[in-house]
């Protein structure tokens, strides 16, 4: 079987050194294995993505000396596939709508935090530091759900994790993945999934038929990706991805999580700050060879 790798940026900003690291590592793995190197444009959030940023992605990657197969997969052209996946999940009884606004979620979290502090604790957070869903929409009567949806009330679809694990039966406790890189604590080899750390994650919004978690597993399967090479910040999310793959009957690739390129203060690079952007580095006279040397300690 031909090994297949992908680099999947979002066109909501300019690429930085962290993106270069991931793209170059994927391309290197493809060369080493005689495999395929694919580019995927993760533009499912059409409100934030811009054609100019997509054009810049192609330009920056070409400047690095990378070549990829065409046509490029663009998420915005495959909404029907994500909706089909949602229908499968809905038929399994593992989805429910939640109607709280961000402000309402923040208020509920503050209330839960206050109650937790009385017990010398804090409301549970997911591995990314975001509070687990604090609402009660899972227990809303079906008639009320239907009426609110029919009225056009904004909502998200959440994965009922307890129902999802029940649907998987005894195999749920054996969910794991093959890790060829390393997690934050050095985890490698066979890694047991811990989806309970994430709670009831969002899998779709009213105006976007998939979250990152759902889209990435559908896309990887559709493109035949055999090894996912990505940053260590996504290591923990693999637990949720394994649940979704199992529910949807999708193949599980192996994973290779790599270290992150950090800024001078030790934080992960962000498009929003323009930190170590490839465009800025090129304007300052840096060469593709310089970029490779800069990421070498991480790669």
N, C-alpha and C positions, 0 to 999 in steps of 0.2 A: 504494500500500500504506500502511495506517495505521501510523504509528510507534508503537512500544510500549516502555514503560519500566517498571522495577520497583524497588521498595525491598524488601530482603530481610533483615530483622533476625532474630536468634536470641533466643527468649524464655528466656535463661539469666541475665538481669540487666536492670537498668534502662537506658534509652537515655541517651546523653550527647550533648554538642555535636557530636561527630563523626558520630553517626547523624543528627542534625538536618541537618547539612550535606548528607549524601548524599540524604536524603529530600527536602529542599527543592530540590536541584539536579535530581533526577529529575522532580519535579512541575513545575518551571519548564520543563524541556525538553519535557515533554508539552504544556504550555500553548502554548509557542512553536511547536510543530510541529502543533498540533491533534490530538495523539496521545492514547494511553491511558496512565494511570498505575495500575499494579498494586501490590498489597502481597502479599508472600509471607512466610509464617512458616517459618523454617528450623529446625524442631523435630525434625530427624532423630535427634539425640542425646537420646532420651527420658529418659535417666537424669539429665540436667542441666537440661532445660527444665521450666518451671513455668507452669501456667495463670495464676497471678497476674501473672507477668511479661508474658505475652501480653496480658492485659487492660490492663496498664499501657502497652504499646506503642500500642494503639488510643487510649487516653486521651491520651497525650502527643502523638501525631500529630494528633488532632482539635484539641487545644489550640493546635497550631501553625497551624491553619487548613487542614489538608490533608484531601482527600477522595479515596477510591480506589474502584475497581470491586469489586463483590462477585459471587460469593463469593471470599473470600480463599483462596489456595492454601496448604495446610498440608502440609509434607513427610511428616509421619507418616501421612497418608492416601493416600500414593502409593508405598508400598514395592514394590508389584508392578511398577511402571514401572522402578524401579532394578534389581530382580532381572532383569527382561527385558534391560536394558542389560548387566548382568553376563553373562548367558547369551550375548549376542552377542559380547562380548569373549572369553569362554571358548572359543566356537566358532572364533574367530580364532587361538587358541593364544597369547594375550598376557597371561594371568593365571597366577599361581602362589601357593600358600599359603605363609605364613611363620609359624613357630610360636614364635619367641622372645618372651619376656616383656619388659616395659620394662627390668627390671633386667638381663636378659641383653643387651639391645641396648646399654645403658649400659656394660656390661663390655666388649663387643666394640669399642665406639667408643674406650674408653680404651686398649685394646690397639692398635688401629689408629693412634690418636694417638701413642702411644709409639713405634711403628715408624716413623711418618711423621717424628717429630721427629729421629730418627737421620739422616734425609735432609734435615734443615733445613726441615721442613714440618709440615703438619697434615692429618689425614684430611679429605677434601673435605666441605664444607658446602653446603647448598642456599641459594637466595637469601634465605630467612628465617633462616638461621643454624643450622638443624638439620642434624646429620650425615646424609650419604647412607647408605642402608641398608647395613650392614656385614656382613650375614649371607650364608649360602651356600645358602639354601633353594631358590634357582632351580635348583640342580644336584642336588637331592634326587631319588632314584629314585622313579618313579611309584608303585611298590608301597608304599613307605614313606609317601609322602604319603597315599595312600588309606587305609592302616591307621590312621594318626594321626587323620585326619578321622573315620573310622568309630568310633574310640574316644572321640570327642567332645572331642578336645584343642583348646583355644582357639587361634585363628589369625586372621590377617588375609589379605586377598587383595591382592597387589601387582601393579602393572602392570609387565610385563617390557618395559622401554622399548626395548631393542635389538630384541626381537621385534616390538614395535608399529611401530617405524620401518621394519622390514623388510616388514611386512604392508602398509604404505602405499606401498611401492615407490619409484620415482623421485620421486613427488610429495612425499615426506617432506622433501626438502631445500628445497622451495618453500613450506613452511608459514609463514604470516604472518597478520597481522591489520591492519585499518584502525584507527589510533589517532587519535581526534579531540581527545583531551586531551594529556597528556604523561607520559612516564615519569620516573623519578628523575633521569636524565641528560638530560632534555629530549626524549626520543624521541617523534616524532610522525609522522603519515602512515603509510606502509606499514612495519610493524615485523616483522622476521624472528623467527620463534619459535626459542627455544633450550631445548628440553625436556631436553637433556643435562645442564643445570644441576641438574635435580631428581632424577635417578636413578630408581629403581623405587618410585614413590609408592604409598601405600596407597589402594585404591579401595573397599574394604569391610572390615567387621569381622564376626565371627561373629554378634554380636547386633544389628548395624546394617548394612543391606544397601547402604550407600553411604557414601563419604567426601564431604567438601565438594566435592572436585574432580569426582567423578562426578555428584553430585546437582545441582550448579549448571548443568552443561551439559544434563542431561536436563530440568530445570525450565525453563531459558530457552527451549529448543526447544518444550516443551509449551505454554508460555504465549505463544509467538510474539514473544518479546522481540527487538526490532530494534536497540536501542542499550543497551549495558550501561554505566551510569554508576556508578562505584564508586571507592573510595579508591585512591591510588597504591600503597599497600602490597600490593595484589593485582595490580599490573602484571605482575610476573614470572610469576605463576601462570597468566597467559593462555597461556603457551607450552604448558603441560600441557593446558589446556582445549582448545586447538586440536588437539592430538593426539587427544584423546578425541572431539571433534566429528567429526574426519575418520574415525576408526575406526568410529563409530556412524552415519555418514551423516547427521549433523545439520547444520543451517544454522549459519553463523558470523555472529553479530551484529557490528556495529561496537562499538568500545569507547571510552569517554571516562573516563580515570582522572584524578581530581581530587586536589588537595593535601590534606594531613591537618591536622586541628586538633590542635595539640600542647599538652601541659601546660606548667607554668611551668619545668620542667626540660628541655623540648625533646623529651619522649617522647610517642609516640602514646597517645591516651586509651584507658583500659581500663575495662570494666565492673567488674572485680574490685577496683579501687581507688575506684570511685564518683566518679572525676574528672569535674568539671563536668557532673554529671548534670542532665538536664532537670527532674526532679522537685525537686531541691534548688534549682536556679535559680528555678523558679517559686515555691517556698516563700519564697525570699528577695526576692520582689517583681518579678522580671524578667518582661517581657512577650514575646509572640511577636516583636514588632518589635525588641526588644533582642536576641533570639536571632539574628535575621537580620543585625543589625549586627555581632554577635560573630563570625559565620562569614564575613562579607563579604570579608575579606582572603584567605581560602582559596578561596571560591567564585569 
